[in-house]
């Protein structure tokens, strides 16, 4: 099986998609928790956090990485909004 075929196989897998989504959600919760702690301590402003999330959405030239970064940035932002 070639790498391209393997990637297509993974993309079509519901189990893999569910696993990735659970991993992203958990990662976002941990990052949002740390961001909230830093904000409480006055070590991170809302503007700084927004800039970090915006930078996560910048293209790297690798579509699969860009997609993961955008997805994670959105989840972190959602988690932070839910904590506000």
Phi, psi and omega per residue, in radians:
X1 nan 2.262 3.127
X2 -1.338 2.892 3.120
X3 -1.077 -0.711 -3.141
X4 -1.109 -0.731 3.104
X5 -1.138 -0.695 3.116
X6 -1.108 -0.749 3.108
X7 -1.072 -0.722 3.109
X8 -1.126 -0.702 3.098
X9 -1.045 -0.811 3.137
X10 -1.120 -0.728 -3.134
X11 -1.100 -0.511 -3.126
X12 -1.509 -0.121 -3.066
X13 -1.486 2.077 3.084
X14 -1.137 -0.664 3.130
X15 -1.071 -0.806 3.139
X16 -1.101 -0.761 3.135
X17 -1.082 -0.761 3.120
X18 -1.114 -0.717 3.123
X19 -1.103 -0.790 3.135
X20 -1.115 -0.730 3.137
X21 -1.130 -0.718 3.104
X22 -1.122 -0.705 3.124
X23 -1.135 -0.780 3.124
X24 -1.100 -0.750 -3.133
X25 -1.099 -0.763 3.136
X26 -1.144 -0.746 3.123
X27 -1.084 -0.761 3.132
X28 -1.076 -0.703 3.137
X29 -1.120 -0.717 3.126
X30 -1.134 -0.825 -3.138
X31 -1.103 -0.742 3.126
X32 -1.116 -0.642 3.092
X33 -1.095 -0.789 3.088
X34 -1.131 -0.707 3.125
X35 -1.089 -0.716 3.104
X36 -1.096 -0.707 3.101
X37 -1.112 -0.782 3.109
X38 -1.099 -0.680 3.130
X39 -1.133 -0.762 3.119
X40 -1.042 -0.627 -3.125
X41 -1.449 -0.020 3.139
X42 1.334 0.333 -3.113
X43 -1.732 -0.037 3.135
X44 -2.581 2.229 3.106
X45 -1.677 2.862 3.071
X46 -1.044 -0.703 -3.135
X47 -1.100 -0.723 3.113
X48 -1.120 -0.729 3.132
X49 -1.144 -0.754 3.107
X50 -1.055 -0.695 3.121
X51 -1.151 -0.726 3.100
X52 -1.088 -0.752 3.113
X53 -1.142 -0.682 3.112
X54 -1.105 -0.727 -3.132
X55 -1.158 -0.512 3.080
X56 -1.142 -0.400 -3.132
X57 -1.537 -0.104 3.097
X58 -1.144 2.481 -3.122
X59 -1.215 2.450 3.076
X60 -1.845 -0.174 -3.073
X61 1.604 -0.009 3.110
X62 -2.091 1.782 -3.008
X63 -0.924 -0.714 -3.100
X64 -1.207 -0.644 3.095
X65 -1.224 -0.742 3.117
X66 -1.020 -0.745 3.138
X67 -1.103 -0.788 3.128
X68 -1.099 -0.724 -3.134
X69 -1.152 -0.751 3.117
X70 -1.099 -0.764 3.139
X71 -1.081 -0.803 3.140
X72 -1.128 -0.744 3.120
X73 -1.051 -0.732 3.129
X74 -1.133 -0.734 3.134
X75 -1.150 -0.692 3.101
X76 -1.102 -0.809 3.121
X77 -1.026 -0.757 3.111
X78 -1.100 -0.732 -3.141
X79 -1.123 -0.737 3.128
X80 -1.122 -0.690 3.109
X81 -1.110 -0.662 -3.134
X82 -1.207 -0.386 -3.137
X83 -1.573 -0.240 -3.054
X84 -1.248 nan nan
